[in-house]
Amino acid sequence: MDYSTQLLGDIVATDFRTASLFKEAGLDFCCGGKKPLDMACAEKGIDVHALIQQLTELQQSASAPAQTFNEWDLAFLCDYIVNTHHRYVTKTLPEICFYTLKIARVHGDHHPELLEVESLFSQINVELIQHLRNEEEVLFPAIRRALKDGSTEAKAIIHSEINRMNGEHEFAGGAMDKINEITQNYTVPDDGCNTYHVTFKLLEQFEDDLHIHVHLENNILFKKALSL
C-alpha cells in the first residue's frame, strides 16, 4: 500500500491504531487530517520512509474489531460520539477551568504562560459548550433524518452545520496546540505543586480525547454525512 499520498485522516479512519503512531510523531490527524502523509512529514521534518515502515508493520498485525469506526452505521456513530466524547467533555470542562484558573492565580507571577493557558481554555470552554449543543440538537438529528427518509431539508442542514463546525474544530484544536506549545508538552516546572501536576495531566488527557473526537467527526462522520 502506498501511504505517502494518502490523507492522514483517511489512514486513521481505515485503521484507528495508526493514531498512536501519528501522535508519537507529532502529526495532526484530526484538524490536519486532509494533508497527505508525505506533505505532513515534510512540514515537520519527519522521515516519511521510516514512518511508512511502521505503518506497514502495523497493517500486517491483527486488528481489534472495536477499532473499526469507519464501518459503523452513522446513527450509531453519532450515539457513540455523544455518549463517549460529549459526556467526557461536559464533565471535564468545568474541572479544567477551575484548575487552570487556580494555578494561574497561584503561580502566574513566576509562570506568566499560565495566564495564557487559562485564557485559551476559557475560550475553548465557551466554544465547545455551544458546539456540543448544536451537534446534539441540530446536526445529529438531521443526519438521522437524512438516513431515514432522505429529507432535502435535513441534507441542507447537514451541509450548513458541518461547514461551520469545521471552523469550530479548527479553533479548539488550534487553541489546544497553543497550550501544548507554551507548556512545553505539559511539562511541570520544578516549583510546580500537586495542583499544577493534576492540571497539566487533565489538559493532556483532554487534548488526546479532542484529537480522537474531532477525527471521528471530521474524517468519518462529516465526510459520510455530506455524501448522503
BAMIVEX-770023 format. One record per residue (C-alpha): residue number from 1; x, y, z. Coordinates in Angstrom, 1 decimal. Example, Ala and Ser with C-alpha at 12.3 -4.5 7.8 and 13.67 -1.06 7.14 Angstrom:
% BAMIVEX-770023
<r><num>1</num><xx>12.3</xx><yy>-4.5</yy><zz>7.8</zz></r>
<r><num>2</num><xx>13.7</xx><yy>-1.1</yy><zz>7.1</zz></r>
END
This chain:
% BAMIVEX-770023
<r><num>1</num><xx>0.0</xx><yy>0.0</yy><zz>0.0</zz></r>
<r><num>2</num><xx>1.3</xx><yy>3.5</yy><zz>-0.9</zz></r>
<r><num>3</num><xx>0.8</xx><yy>5.5</yy><zz>2.2</zz></r>
<r><num>4</num><xx>2.8</xx><yy>8.6</yy><zz>1.1</zz></r>
<r><num>5</num><xx>0.0</xx><yy>10.3</yy><zz>-0.9</zz></r>
<r><num>6</num><xx>-2.9</xx><yy>9.2</yy><zz>1.4</zz></r>
<r><num>7</num><xx>-4.5</xx><yy>11.7</yy><zz>3.6</zz></r>
<r><num>8</num><xx>-3.7</xx><yy>11.4</yy><zz>7.3</zz></r>
<r><num>9</num><xx>-7.4</xx><yy>11.4</yy><zz>8.2</zz></r>
<r><num>10</num><xx>-8.1</xx><yy>8.6</yy><zz>5.7</zz></r>
<r><num>11</num><xx>-5.3</xx><yy>6.5</yy><zz>7.1</zz></r>
<r><num>12</num><xx>-6.6</xx><yy>6.7</yy><zz>10.6</zz></r>
<r><num>13</num><xx>-10.2</xx><yy>6.2</yy><zz>9.5</zz></r>
<r><num>14</num><xx>-9.1</xx><yy>2.9</yy><zz>7.8</zz></r>
<r><num>15</num><xx>-7.1</xx><yy>1.7</yy><zz>10.8</zz></r>
<r><num>16</num><xx>-7.5</xx><yy>3.6</yy><zz>14.1</zz></r>
<r><num>17</num><xx>-4.4</xx><yy>2.0</yy><zz>15.5</zz></r>
<r><num>18</num><xx>-2.3</xx><yy>4.4</yy><zz>13.3</zz></r>
<r><num>19</num><xx>-3.5</xx><yy>7.3</yy><zz>15.5</zz></r>
<r><num>20</num><xx>-0.9</xx><yy>6.3</yy><zz>18.2</zz></r>
<r><num>21</num><xx>1.9</xx><yy>6.4</yy><zz>15.6</zz></r>
<r><num>22</num><xx>0.8</xx><yy>9.8</yy><zz>14.4</zz></r>
<r><num>23</num><xx>0.5</xx><yy>11.2</yy><zz>17.9</zz></r>
<r><num>24</num><xx>4.0</xx><yy>9.9</yy><zz>18.7</zz></r>
<r><num>25</num><xx>5.4</xx><yy>11.6</yy><zz>15.6</zz></r>
<r><num>26</num><xx>3.6</xx><yy>14.8</yy><zz>16.3</zz></r>
<r><num>27</num><xx>1.3</xx><yy>14.7</yy><zz>13.2</zz></r>
<r><num>28</num><xx>-2.2</xx><yy>16.2</yy><zz>13.4</zz></r>
<r><num>29</num><xx>-4.6</xx><yy>13.6</yy><zz>12.0</zz></r>
<r><num>30</num><xx>-7.8</xx><yy>15.4</yy><zz>13.1</zz></r>
<r><num>31</num><xx>-7.9</xx><yy>19.0</yy><zz>12.1</zz></r>
<r><num>32</num><xx>-4.9</xx><yy>18.4</yy><zz>9.9</zz></r>
<r><num>33</num><xx>-6.3</xx><yy>15.2</yy><zz>8.5</zz></r>
<r><num>34</num><xx>-6.7</xx><yy>16.5</yy><zz>5.0</zz></r>
<r><num>35</num><xx>-3.0</xx><yy>16.6</yy><zz>4.4</zz></r>
<r><num>36</num><xx>-1.2</xx><yy>13.8</yy><zz>2.5</zz></r>
<r><num>37</num><xx>1.3</xx><yy>11.9</yy><zz>4.6</zz></r>
<r><num>38</num><xx>4.4</xx><yy>12.9</yy><zz>2.7</zz></r>
<r><num>39</num><xx>3.5</xx><yy>16.7</yy><zz>2.9</zz></r>
<r><num>40</num><xx>2.7</xx><yy>16.5</yy><zz>6.6</zz></r>
<r><num>41</num><xx>6.0</xx><yy>14.7</yy><zz>7.2</zz></r>
<r><num>42</num><xx>8.0</xx><yy>17.2</yy><zz>5.1</zz></r>
<r><num>43</num><xx>6.5</xx><yy>20.1</yy><zz>7.1</zz></r>
<r><num>44</num><xx>7.6</xx><yy>18.5</yy><zz>10.4</zz></r>
<r><num>45</num><xx>10.9</xx><yy>17.3</yy><zz>9.2</zz></r>
<r><num>46</num><xx>9.9</xx><yy>13.6</yy><zz>9.8</zz></r>
<r><num>47</num><xx>11.4</xx><yy>10.7</yy><zz>7.9</zz></r>
<r><num>48</num><xx>8.4</xx><yy>9.6</yy><zz>5.8</zz></r>
<r><num>49</num><xx>10.0</xx><yy>6.3</yy><zz>4.8</zz></r>
<r><num>50</num><xx>10.6</xx><yy>5.2</yy><zz>8.4</zz></r>
<r><num>51</num><xx>7.0</xx><yy>6.1</yy><zz>9.3</zz></r>
<r><num>52</num><xx>5.6</xx><yy>4.2</yy><zz>6.3</zz></r>
<r><num>53</num><xx>7.6</xx><yy>1.2</yy><zz>7.5</zz></r>
<r><num>54</num><xx>5.9</xx><yy>1.4</yy><zz>10.9</zz></r>
<r><num>55</num><xx>2.5</xx><yy>1.8</yy><zz>9.2</zz></r>
<r><num>56</num><xx>3.2</xx><yy>-1.3</yy><zz>7.1</zz></r>
<r><num>57</num><xx>4.2</xx><yy>-3.4</yy><zz>10.0</zz></r>
<r><num>58</num><xx>1.0</xx><yy>-2.3</yy><zz>11.9</zz></r>
<r><num>59</num><xx>-1.2</xx><yy>-3.1</yy><zz>8.9</zz></r>
<r><num>60</num><xx>0.2</xx><yy>-6.6</yy><zz>8.9</zz></r>
<r><num>61</num><xx>-0.7</xx><yy>-7.3</yy><zz>12.5</zz></r>
<r><num>62</num><xx>-4.1</xx><yy>-8.3</yy><zz>13.7</zz></r>
<r><num>63</num><xx>-6.7</xx><yy>-5.5</yy><zz>14.2</zz></r>
<r><num>64</num><xx>-9.2</xx><yy>-5.3</yy><zz>17.1</zz></r>
<r><num>65</num><xx>-12.9</xx><yy>-5.2</yy><zz>15.9</zz></r>
<r><num>66</num><xx>-13.7</xx><yy>-2.3</yy><zz>18.3</zz></r>
<r><num>67</num><xx>-11.4</xx><yy>0.0</yy><zz>16.3</zz></r>
<r><num>68</num><xx>-13.3</xx><yy>-0.2</yy><zz>13.0</zz></r>
<r><num>69</num><xx>-15.2</xx><yy>3.1</yy><zz>13.4</zz></r>
<r><num>70</num><xx>-15.2</xx><yy>3.6</yy><zz>9.7</zz></r>
<r><num>71</num><xx>-17.6</xx><yy>0.6</yy><zz>9.3</zz></r>
<r><num>72</num><xx>-20.1</xx><yy>1.8</yy><zz>11.8</zz></r>
<r><num>73</num><xx>-23.6</xx><yy>2.9</yy><zz>11.0</zz></r>
<r><num>74</num><xx>-23.7</xx><yy>6.7</yy><zz>11.1</zz></r>
<r><num>75</num><xx>-26.6</xx><yy>6.9</yy><zz>13.6</zz></r>
<r><num>76</num><xx>-24.7</xx><yy>4.5</yy><zz>15.9</zz></r>
<r><num>77</num><xx>-21.5</xx><yy>6.6</yy><zz>15.4</zz></r>
<r><num>78</num><xx>-23.5</xx><yy>9.8</yy><zz>16.4</zz></r>
<r><num>79</num><xx>-24.6</xx><yy>8.0</yy><zz>19.6</zz></r>
<r><num>80</num><xx>-21.1</xx><yy>6.8</yy><zz>20.4</zz></r>
<r><num>81</num><xx>-19.7</xx><yy>10.3</yy><zz>20.0</zz></r>
<r><num>82</num><xx>-22.4</xx><yy>11.7</yy><zz>22.3</zz></r>
<r><num>83</num><xx>-22.1</xx><yy>9.0</yy><zz>25.0</zz></r>
<r><num>84</num><xx>-18.3</xx><yy>8.8</yy><zz>24.9</zz></r>
<r><num>85</num><xx>-16.8</xx><yy>12.2</yy><zz>23.9</zz></r>
<r><num>86</num><xx>-19.5</xx><yy>14.7</yy><zz>24.6</zz></r>
<r><num>87</num><xx>-20.1</xx><yy>13.3</yy><zz>28.0</zz></r>
<r><num>88</num><xx>-16.4</xx><yy>13.4</yy><zz>28.8</zz></r>
<r><num>89</num><xx>-16.1</xx><yy>17.0</yy><zz>27.6</zz></r>
<r><num>90</num><xx>-19.2</xx><yy>18.1</yy><zz>29.5</zz></r>
<r><num>91</num><xx>-17.8</xx><yy>16.5</yy><zz>32.7</zz></r>
<r><num>92</num><xx>-14.2</xx><yy>17.7</yy><zz>32.3</zz></r>
<r><num>93</num><xx>-14.6</xx><yy>21.3</yy><zz>31.1</zz></r>
<r><num>94</num><xx>-15.6</xx><yy>22.8</yy><zz>34.4</zz></r>
<r><num>95</num><xx>-12.9</xx><yy>20.9</yy><zz>36.3</zz></r>
<r><num>96</num><xx>-10.1</xx><yy>22.1</yy><zz>34.0</zz></r>
<r><num>97</num><xx>-11.5</xx><yy>25.6</yy><zz>34.0</zz></r>
<r><num>98</num><xx>-11.3</xx><yy>25.6</yy><zz>37.8</zz></r>
<r><num>99</num><xx>-7.8</xx><yy>24.2</yy><zz>37.9</zz></r>
<r><num>100</num><xx>-6.3</xx><yy>26.4</yy><zz>35.2</zz></r>
<r><num>101</num><xx>-7.7</xx><yy>29.5</yy><zz>37.0</zz></r>
<r><num>102</num><xx>-6.3</xx><yy>28.3</yy><zz>40.3</zz></r>
<r><num>103</num><xx>-2.7</xx><yy>27.7</yy><zz>39.1</zz></r>
<r><num>104</num><xx>-2.7</xx><yy>30.9</yy><zz>37.1</zz></r>
<r><num>105</num><xx>-3.6</xx><yy>32.8</yy><zz>40.3</zz></r>
<r><num>106</num><xx>-1.1</xx><yy>31.0</yy><zz>42.5</zz></r>
<r><num>107</num><xx>1.8</xx><yy>30.6</yy><zz>40.0</zz></r>
<r><num>108</num><xx>1.1</xx><yy>33.2</yy><zz>37.4</zz></r>
<r><num>109</num><xx>3.7</xx><yy>35.7</yy><zz>38.7</zz></r>
<r><num>110</num><xx>6.5</xx><yy>33.3</yy><zz>38.1</zz></r>
<r><num>111</num><xx>5.0</xx><yy>31.5</yy><zz>35.2</zz></r>
<r><num>112</num><xx>3.1</xx><yy>34.0</yy><zz>33.1</zz></r>
<r><num>113</num><xx>2.3</xx><yy>31.4</yy><zz>30.4</zz></r>
<r><num>114</num><xx>-0.3</xx><yy>30.1</yy><zz>32.8</zz></r>
<r><num>115</num><xx>-2.3</xx><yy>33.2</yy><zz>32.4</zz></r>
<r><num>116</num><xx>-2.5</xx><yy>32.5</yy><zz>28.6</zz></r>
<r><num>117</num><xx>-3.3</xx><yy>28.8</yy><zz>29.3</zz></r>
<r><num>118</num><xx>-6.3</xx><yy>29.9</yy><zz>31.5</zz></r>
<r><num>119</num><xx>-7.5</xx><yy>32.4</yy><zz>28.9</zz></r>
<r><num>120</num><xx>-7.2</xx><yy>29.9</yy><zz>26.0</zz></r>
<r><num>121</num><xx>-9.0</xx><yy>27.2</yy><zz>27.9</zz></r>
<r><num>122</num><xx>-11.7</xx><yy>29.6</yy><zz>28.9</zz></r>
<r><num>123</num><xx>-12.4</xx><yy>30.3</yy><zz>25.3</zz></r>
<r><num>124</num><xx>-12.4</xx><yy>26.6</yy><zz>24.5</zz></r>
<r><num>125</num><xx>-14.9</xx><yy>26.1</yy><zz>27.2</zz></r>
<r><num>126</num><xx>-17.3</xx><yy>28.7</yy><zz>25.8</zz></r>
<r><num>127</num><xx>-16.9</xx><yy>27.4</yy><zz>22.2</zz></r>
<r><num>128</num><xx>-17.3</xx><yy>23.7</yy><zz>23.0</zz></r>
<r><num>129</num><xx>-20.4</xx><yy>24.0</yy><zz>25.2</zz></r>
<r><num>130</num><xx>-22.4</xx><yy>25.6</yy><zz>22.3</zz></r>
<r><num>131</num><xx>-20.7</xx><yy>23.4</yy><zz>19.7</zz></r>
<r><num>132</num><xx>-21.8</xx><yy>20.2</yy><zz>21.5</zz></r>
<r><num>133</num><xx>-25.3</xx><yy>21.5</yy><zz>21.9</zz></r>
<r><num>134</num><xx>-25.6</xx><yy>22.3</yy><zz>18.2</zz></r>
<r><num>135</num><xx>-24.4</xx><yy>18.8</yy><zz>17.3</zz></r>
<r><num>136</num><xx>-26.8</xx><yy>17.1</yy><zz>19.6</zz></r>
<r><num>137</num><xx>-29.9</xx><yy>19.3</yy><zz>18.9</zz></r>
<r><num>138</num><xx>-29.4</xx><yy>20.2</yy><zz>15.2</zz></r>
<r><num>139</num><xx>-26.7</xx><yy>18.2</yy><zz>13.2</zz></r>
<r><num>140</num><xx>-27.1</xx><yy>14.7</yy><zz>14.6</zz></r>
<r><num>141</num><xx>-30.9</xx><yy>14.7</yy><zz>14.4</zz></r>
<r><num>142</num><xx>-30.5</xx><yy>16.0</yy><zz>10.7</zz></r>
<r><num>143</num><xx>-28.2</xx><yy>13.1</yy><zz>10.0</zz></r>
<r><num>144</num><xx>-30.6</xx><yy>10.6</yy><zz>11.4</zz></r>
<r><num>145</num><xx>-33.5</xx><yy>12.1</yy><zz>9.4</zz></r>
<r><num>146</num><xx>-31.5</xx><yy>12.1</yy><zz>6.2</zz></r>
<r><num>147</num><xx>-30.7</xx><yy>8.4</yy><zz>6.8</zz></r>
<r><num>148</num><xx>-34.3</xx><yy>7.6</yy><zz>7.5</zz></r>
<r><num>149</num><xx>-36.1</xx><yy>9.4</yy><zz>4.6</zz></r>
<r><num>150</num><xx>-33.5</xx><yy>11.3</yy><zz>2.5</zz></r>
<r><num>151</num><xx>-35.0</xx><yy>14.6</yy><zz>3.5</zz></r>
<r><num>152</num><xx>-33.8</xx><yy>17.5</yy><zz>1.4</zz></r>
<r><num>153</num><xx>-34.2</xx><yy>19.9</yy><zz>4.3</zz></r>
<r><num>154</num><xx>-32.1</xx><yy>17.6</yy><zz>6.5</zz></r>
<r><num>155</num><xx>-29.3</xx><yy>17.4</yy><zz>3.9</zz></r>
<r><num>156</num><xx>-29.3</xx><yy>21.3</yy><zz>3.7</zz></r>
<r><num>157</num><xx>-28.9</xx><yy>21.5</yy><zz>7.5</zz></r>
<r><num>158</num><xx>-26.1</xx><yy>18.9</yy><zz>7.4</zz></r>
<r><num>159</num><xx>-24.1</xx><yy>21.0</yy><zz>4.8</zz></r>
<r><num>160</num><xx>-24.6</xx><yy>24.3</yy><zz>6.6</zz></r>
<r><num>161</num><xx>-23.8</xx><yy>22.9</yy><zz>10.1</zz></r>
<r><num>162</num><xx>-20.7</xx><yy>20.9</yy><zz>9.1</zz></r>
<r><num>163</num><xx>-19.3</xx><yy>23.9</yy><zz>7.2</zz></r>
<r><num>164</num><xx>-19.5</xx><yy>26.0</yy><zz>10.5</zz></r>
<r><num>165</num><xx>-18.4</xx><yy>23.1</yy><zz>12.8</zz></r>
<r><num>166</num><xx>-15.2</xx><yy>22.5</yy><zz>10.8</zz></r>
<r><num>167</num><xx>-14.2</xx><yy>26.1</yy><zz>11.7</zz></r>
<r><num>168</num><xx>-15.0</xx><yy>25.5</yy><zz>15.4</zz></r>
<r><num>169</num><xx>-12.9</xx><yy>22.3</yy><zz>15.3</zz></r>
<r><num>170</num><xx>-10.0</xx><yy>24.3</yy><zz>13.9</zz></r>
<r><num>171</num><xx>-10.3</xx><yy>26.8</yy><zz>16.7</zz></r>
<r><num>172</num><xx>-10.5</xx><yy>24.3</yy><zz>19.5</zz></r>
<r><num>173</num><xx>-7.7</xx><yy>22.2</yy><zz>18.0</zz></r>
<r><num>174</num><xx>-5.5</xx><yy>25.3</yy><zz>17.4</zz></r>
<r><num>175</num><xx>-6.1</xx><yy>26.5</yy><zz>21.0</zz></r>
<r><num>176</num><xx>-5.0</xx><yy>23.2</yy><zz>22.5</zz></r>
<r><num>177</num><xx>-2.0</xx><yy>23.1</yy><zz>20.2</zz></r>
<r><num>178</num><xx>-1.0</xx><yy>26.5</yy><zz>21.6</zz></r>
<r><num>179</num><xx>-1.5</xx><yy>25.3</yy><zz>25.2</zz></r>
<r><num>180</num><xx>0.7</xx><yy>22.3</yy><zz>24.4</zz></r>
<r><num>181</num><xx>3.4</xx><yy>24.5</yy><zz>22.9</zz></r>
<r><num>182</num><xx>3.6</xx><yy>27.1</yy><zz>25.7</zz></r>
<r><num>183</num><xx>3.6</xx><yy>24.4</yy><zz>28.4</zz></r>
<r><num>184</num><xx>6.3</xx><yy>22.6</yy><zz>26.6</zz></r>
<r><num>185</num><xx>4.2</xx><yy>19.5</yy><zz>26.1</zz></r>
<r><num>186</num><xx>2.7</xx><yy>19.8</yy><zz>29.6</zz></r>
<r><num>187</num><xx>6.0</xx><yy>19.8</yy><zz>31.4</zz></r>
<r><num>188</num><xx>5.6</xx><yy>20.8</yy><zz>35.1</zz></r>
<r><num>189</num><xx>8.4</xx><yy>23.1</yy><zz>36.4</zz></r>
<r><num>190</num><xx>10.4</xx><yy>22.2</yy><zz>39.5</zz></r>
<r><num>191</num><xx>8.3</xx><yy>24.6</yy><zz>41.7</zz></r>
<r><num>192</num><xx>5.0</xx><yy>23.1</yy><zz>40.5</zz></r>
<r><num>193</num><xx>2.6</xx><yy>22.0</yy><zz>43.2</zz></r>
<r><num>194</num><xx>0.3</xx><yy>18.9</yy><zz>43.1</zz></r>
<r><num>195</num><xx>-2.5</xx><yy>21.0</yy><zz>41.6</zz></r>
<r><num>196</num><xx>-0.1</xx><yy>22.1</yy><zz>38.9</zz></r>
<r><num>197</num><xx>0.6</xx><yy>18.4</yy><zz>38.1</zz></r>
<r><num>198</num><xx>-3.1</xx><yy>17.5</yy><zz>38.1</zz></r>
<r><num>199</num><xx>-4.0</xx><yy>20.4</yy><zz>35.9</zz></r>
<r><num>200</num><xx>-1.4</xx><yy>19.5</yy><zz>33.2</zz></r>
<r><num>201</num><xx>-2.4</xx><yy>15.8</yy><zz>33.3</zz></r>
<r><num>202</num><xx>-6.0</xx><yy>16.8</yy><zz>32.8</zz></r>
<r><num>203</num><xx>-5.1</xx><yy>19.1</yy><zz>29.9</zz></r>
<r><num>204</num><xx>-3.0</xx><yy>16.4</yy><zz>28.2</zz></r>
<r><num>205</num><xx>-5.9</xx><yy>13.9</yy><zz>28.6</zz></r>
<r><num>206</num><xx>-8.3</xx><yy>16.4</yy><zz>27.2</zz></r>
<r><num>207</num><xx>-6.1</xx><yy>17.1</yy><zz>24.2</zz></r>
<r><num>208</num><xx>-5.9</xx><yy>13.3</yy><zz>23.5</zz></r>
<r><num>209</num><xx>-9.6</xx><yy>12.9</yy><zz>23.7</zz></r>
<r><num>210</num><xx>-10.2</xx><yy>16.0</yy><zz>21.5</zz></r>
<r><num>211</num><xx>-8.0</xx><yy>14.6</yy><zz>18.8</zz></r>
<r><num>212</num><xx>-10.0</xx><yy>11.3</yy><zz>18.6</zz></r>
<r><num>213</num><xx>-13.3</xx><yy>13.2</yy><zz>18.9</zz></r>
<r><num>214</num><xx>-12.5</xx><yy>15.6</yy><zz>16.1</zz></r>
<r><num>215</num><xx>-11.1</xx><yy>12.7</yy><zz>14.0</zz></r>
<r><num>216</num><xx>-14.3</xx><yy>10.7</yy><zz>14.3</zz></r>
<r><num>217</num><xx>-16.3</xx><yy>13.7</yy><zz>13.2</zz></r>
<r><num>218</num><xx>-14.1</xx><yy>15.3</yy><zz>10.5</zz></r>
<r><num>219</num><xx>-12.7</xx><yy>12.2</yy><zz>8.8</zz></r>
<r><num>220</num><xx>-15.6</xx><yy>9.8</yy><zz>9.2</zz></r>
<r><num>221</num><xx>-19.0</xx><yy>11.2</yy><zz>10.3</zz></r>
<r><num>222</num><xx>-18.9</xx><yy>14.5</yy><zz>8.5</zz></r>
<r><num>223</num><xx>-17.4</xx><yy>13.1</yy><zz>5.4</zz></r>
<r><num>224</num><xx>-20.1</xx><yy>10.4</yy><zz>5.1</zz></r>
<r><num>225</num><xx>-22.9</xx><yy>12.6</yy><zz>6.1</zz></r>
<r><num>226</num><xx>-22.0</xx><yy>15.1</yy><zz>3.3</zz></r>
<r><num>227</num><xx>-22.3</xx><yy>12.3</yy><zz>0.8</zz></r>
<r><num>228</num><xx>-25.8</xx><yy>11.2</yy><zz>1.8</zz></r>
END
